[in-house]
Amino acid sequence: MLPKKAKDKLHSNNLLQILKQQEMTQQELADITGIGKTHLTKIIKGQRRCISLPIAINIARALNVPIEQIFIYRKREEVKNVNK
């Protein structure tokens, strides 16, 4: 049996900055996307580094911002090289 391959995860996100730019509250984003406020807060704080693509798409559409501008994704190898 092969060992499980480690999943790549989100490095960070720009959600808080984008919300401030758009003068939108976390509660308003939660209401628009249908994501629970607690779950959304964890995403914003970086406590959820592995989110589903549909959630990422809902957030990007609600903010009218490309996903790539919101979520910063790095492969495990890239993170190791940055931390050296």
SVG drawing of the C-alpha trace seen along z (x, -y; Angstrom):
<svg xmlns="http://www.w3.org/2000/svg" viewBox="-28 -51 45 53">
<polyline fill="none" stroke="black" stroke-width="0.4" points="0.0,0.0 1.4,-3.4 1.7,-6.2 -0.8,-9.0 0.5,-12.0 0.4,-15.2 -2.1,-17.7 -1.1,-21.1 -2.9,-23.8 -3.6,-27.5 -0.7,-29.6 -2.8,-32.6 -5.5,-34.9 -6.3,-38.6 -9.9,-38.4 -9.7,-40.9 -8.0,-43.5 -10.6,-43.0 -13.5,-43.3 -12.1,-46.6 -11.5,-47.9 -15.1,-47.0 -16.5,-48.3 -18.2,-45.0 -18.5,-43.2 -17.8,-39.5 -21.5,-39.1 -22.5,-40.6 -20.2,-38.3 -21.5,-35.3 -25.1,-36.3 -24.3,-36.7 -22.4,-33.4 -24.5,-31.3 -21.3,-30.4 -21.7,-30.4 -20.1,-33.4 -18.0,-31.2 -16.7,-29.1 -16.0,-32.3 -14.1,-33.8 -11.9,-30.8 -11.1,-31.0 -10.2,-34.7 -8.0,-34.1 -6.2,-31.3 -7.5,-28.6 -9.1,-26.8 -6.3,-26.2 -8.1,-23.5 -11.3,-24.9 -13.5,-23.5 -13.5,-24.9 -17.2,-25.8 -16.7,-27.9 -13.7,-29.7 -15.8,-30.3 -18.7,-31.7 -16.4,-34.1 -14.7,-35.3 -18.1,-35.8 -19.6,-37.7 -16.5,-40.0 -16.2,-40.2 -12.5,-39.4 -10.5,-36.6 -9.8,-33.7 -6.1,-34.2 -6.3,-37.6 -8.0,-36.3 -6.3,-33.0 -2.5,-32.5 -1.7,-28.9 1.8,-27.4 2.9,-23.9 4.6,-22.3 8.0,-22.5 7.6,-26.2 6.8,-26.8 9.9,-24.8 12.1,-26.9 10.6,-30.2 11.3,-29.2 14.9,-28.4"/>
</svg>
